[in-house]
Amino acid sequence: MRLLFLFLLSAAGSVMAGDPALRPSASLLFKHPEVLRAGTCVSYEEGGAGWIATAPLFYLRGEVVAAGVQTRHLKVCPQVPGKQMAQYSREEFVRYVYANPCVSSVKLERDVQIGMVRLRVSEWETPHERKAENAGRLYRGMFLDKKLEKGMEIELEADLLGMCQS
Protein backbone atom coordinates (compact mmCIF):
# COMPACT_ATOMS: atom_id res chain seq x y z
CA MET A 1 0.00 0.00 0.00
CA ARG A 2 2.84 2.40 0.85
CA LEU A 3 4.47 1.64 -2.48
CA LEU A 4 1.27 2.52 -4.35
CA PHE A 5 0.98 5.78 -2.37
CA LEU A 6 4.60 6.73 -3.15
CA PHE A 7 4.10 5.91 -6.83
CA LEU A 8 0.96 8.07 -7.03
CA LEU A 9 2.68 10.90 -5.17
CA SER A 10 5.69 10.87 -7.50
CA ALA A 11 3.45 10.68 -10.58
CA ALA A 12 1.41 13.65 -9.38
CA GLY A 13 4.61 15.60 -8.68
CA SER A 14 5.98 14.99 -12.16
CA VAL A 15 2.71 16.11 -13.76
CA MET A 16 2.66 19.25 -11.61
CA ALA A 17 6.32 19.95 -12.40
CA GLY A 18 5.42 20.08 -16.10
CA ASP A 19 2.64 22.64 -15.53
CA PRO A 20 3.51 26.28 -16.12
CA ALA A 21 4.15 28.25 -12.93
CA LEU A 22 1.57 30.82 -11.84
CA ARG A 23 2.66 34.45 -11.80
CA PRO A 24 1.00 36.73 -9.21
CA SER A 25 -1.27 38.13 -11.94
CA ALA A 26 -2.66 34.65 -12.69
CA SER A 27 -3.09 33.84 -9.01
CA LEU A 28 -5.11 37.04 -8.62
CA LEU A 29 -7.52 35.98 -11.36
CA PHE A 30 -7.93 32.51 -9.86
CA LYS A 31 -8.40 33.72 -6.26
CA HIS A 32 -10.52 36.84 -6.95
CA PRO A 33 -12.19 36.58 -10.37
CA GLU A 34 -15.04 38.84 -9.27
CA VAL A 35 -12.66 41.80 -8.94
CA LEU A 36 -11.87 41.87 -12.65
CA ARG A 37 -15.31 41.20 -14.14
CA ALA A 38 -16.27 42.91 -17.38
CA GLY A 39 -17.47 46.45 -16.69
CA THR A 40 -15.37 46.98 -13.54
CA CYS A 41 -13.48 50.29 -13.40
CA VAL A 42 -9.72 49.73 -13.01
CA SER A 43 -6.69 51.99 -12.99
CA TYR A 44 -3.01 51.69 -13.78
CA GLU A 45 -0.84 54.18 -11.87
CA GLU A 46 2.76 55.41 -12.08
CA GLY A 47 4.90 57.86 -10.15
CA GLY A 48 4.52 59.19 -6.64
CA ALA A 49 7.06 56.87 -5.06
CA GLY A 50 9.21 59.71 -3.69
CA TRP A 51 9.51 61.36 -0.29
CA ILE A 52 7.25 64.29 -1.10
CA ALA A 53 4.90 63.12 -3.83
CA THR A 54 3.65 59.77 -2.57
CA ALA A 55 0.31 59.65 -4.41
CA PRO A 56 0.43 58.37 -8.00
CA LEU A 57 1.05 61.26 -10.36
CA PHE A 58 0.15 59.61 -13.65
CA TYR A 59 -2.62 57.19 -14.39
CA LEU A 60 -4.76 55.44 -16.94
CA ARG A 61 -8.35 54.42 -16.11
CA GLY A 62 -10.72 52.20 -17.95
CA GLU A 63 -13.33 49.50 -17.88
CA VAL A 64 -12.51 45.79 -17.93
CA VAL A 65 -13.50 44.22 -21.26
CA ALA A 66 -12.13 40.73 -20.53
CA ALA A 67 -9.73 38.96 -18.19
CA GLY A 68 -8.11 35.57 -18.48
CA VAL A 69 -5.08 33.43 -17.88
CA GLN A 70 -2.61 32.87 -20.73
CA THR A 71 0.40 30.59 -20.93
CA ARG A 72 3.51 32.40 -22.15
CA HIS A 73 7.06 31.29 -22.75
CA LEU A 74 9.51 33.54 -20.90
CA LYS A 75 12.45 34.41 -23.14
CA VAL A 76 15.69 36.27 -22.44
CA CYS A 77 15.17 40.00 -21.83
CA PRO A 78 16.40 42.27 -24.60
CA GLN A 79 19.49 44.23 -23.61
CA VAL A 80 21.25 47.22 -25.06
CA PRO A 81 25.02 46.66 -24.79
CA GLY A 82 26.81 49.33 -22.79
CA LYS A 83 23.61 50.88 -21.35
CA GLN A 84 21.83 50.64 -18.03
CA MET A 85 18.00 50.77 -18.03
CA ALA A 86 18.08 54.47 -17.02
CA GLN A 87 20.05 55.22 -20.22
CA TYR A 88 17.62 53.48 -22.61
CA SER A 89 15.91 55.53 -25.30
CA ARG A 90 12.10 55.41 -25.39
CA GLU A 91 12.21 52.85 -28.22
CA GLU A 92 14.64 50.61 -26.31
CA PHE A 93 12.53 50.89 -23.17
CA VAL A 94 9.29 50.04 -25.04
CA ARG A 95 10.94 46.97 -26.61
CA TYR A 96 12.04 45.85 -23.12
CA VAL A 97 8.55 46.30 -21.61
CA TYR A 98 6.88 44.38 -24.47
CA ALA A 99 9.27 41.48 -23.79
CA ASN A 100 8.35 41.37 -20.09
CA PRO A 101 8.02 39.20 -18.21
CA CYS A 102 11.38 37.84 -19.31
CA VAL A 103 14.42 36.08 -17.82
CA SER A 104 18.13 36.87 -17.57
CA SER A 105 19.52 33.77 -19.30
CA VAL A 106 18.55 31.02 -21.74
CA LYS A 107 18.84 28.44 -18.93
CA LEU A 108 15.94 30.13 -17.11
CA GLU A 109 13.51 30.15 -20.06
CA ARG A 110 10.21 28.48 -19.17
CA ASP A 111 6.44 28.61 -19.55
CA VAL A 112 4.35 30.55 -17.04
CA GLN A 113 0.70 31.40 -16.61
CA ILE A 114 -0.07 35.12 -16.67
CA GLY A 115 -3.31 36.86 -15.75
CA MET A 116 -4.06 39.39 -18.49
CA VAL A 117 -6.76 42.06 -18.45
CA ARG A 118 -8.05 43.82 -21.56
CA LEU A 119 -9.45 47.24 -20.71
CA ARG A 120 -11.16 50.04 -22.61
CA VAL A 121 -9.44 53.37 -21.84
CA SER A 122 -11.60 56.21 -20.54
CA GLU A 123 -9.17 58.78 -19.09
CA TRP A 124 -5.45 59.32 -18.41
CA GLU A 125 -2.75 61.70 -17.26
CA THR A 126 0.78 61.17 -18.59
CA PRO A 127 4.17 62.78 -17.88
CA HIS A 128 5.74 65.05 -20.48
CA GLU A 129 9.19 65.70 -18.98
CA ARG A 130 12.10 64.18 -20.87
CA LYS A 131 13.32 62.44 -17.68
CA ALA A 132 10.12 60.31 -17.72
CA GLU A 133 10.95 58.90 -21.17
CA ASN A 134 11.97 55.48 -19.87
CA ALA A 135 10.40 55.58 -16.42
CA GLY A 136 7.09 53.90 -17.25
CA ARG A 137 4.48 52.83 -19.76
CA LEU A 138 2.82 56.29 -19.78
CA TYR A 139 4.61 59.14 -21.58
CA ARG A 140 3.49 62.19 -23.56
CA GLY A 141 -0.06 61.01 -24.24
CA MET A 142 1.12 57.51 -25.13
CA PHE A 143 0.79 54.05 -23.63
CA LEU A 144 4.13 52.55 -24.61
CA ASP A 145 4.15 53.20 -28.38
CA LYS A 146 0.39 53.73 -28.87
CA LYS A 147 -1.28 57.15 -28.82
CA LEU A 148 -3.91 57.12 -26.08
CA GLU A 149 -7.46 57.59 -27.32
CA LYS A 150 -10.75 57.34 -25.47
CA GLY A 151 -12.27 53.91 -26.12
CA MET A 152 -9.06 52.20 -27.26
CA GLU A 153 -8.30 48.79 -25.76
CA ILE A 154 -5.02 47.75 -24.15
CA GLU A 155 -3.80 44.71 -22.20
CA LEU A 156 -1.99 44.69 -18.88
CA GLU A 157 -1.08 42.05 -16.33
CA ALA A 158 -3.80 41.85 -13.68
CA ASP A 159 -1.50 42.63 -10.74
CA LEU A 160 -0.57 46.01 -12.27
CA LEU A 161 -4.14 47.24 -11.93
CA GLY A 162 -6.11 48.57 -9.00
CA MET A 163 -9.74 49.43 -8.43
CA CYS A 164 -10.79 52.97 -9.36
CA GLN A 165 -11.02 55.45 -6.51
CA SER A 166 -14.44 57.04 -6.15
C-alpha positions, 0 to 999 in steps of 0.5 A: 500500500505504501508503495502505491501511495509513493508511486501516485505521489511521485506521478502527481509531482511529475505532472505538476512539475510540467505545468507552467508556474503561476505568476501573481497576476494569474493567481489574482484571477484565480483567487478573486475573479469577481474583482476583474469582471467585465465592466469593472473600473480599473486603474493603472498608476505610475509615479509618486514613489518619492519622499514628497509626492507619494500619491500616484502622479500619472494614471490610466483608467478604464473598464474591464473588457475581458480577463483571463489566464494565458500561458507564455514562454519567458524568453531572455530579456532584450538588452542594449550593450553598454547601457543601463536601463536608465540610459535606454531611449524610449524605443529601447525601453518600449521593446524591453517592456513588451518582452516582459516578463522575461528572464536573464539567461537562456537556462531560465527560459520556461512557460508561465501562466499570466493573468491578463486584463483587456481594458477600454481606456476612458481617461489618463494623465501622462508625464511630459518631462524628458526624464520620464521617457523610460520611467514607465508605460505612460509618456506624452499622451502615449501608452508605450508606443500607442497614442492614447485615445478614449475607447481604445483597448489595451492589455496589462497584467492583472496585478498592475491594476487597481480598483478605481477610486471614487 
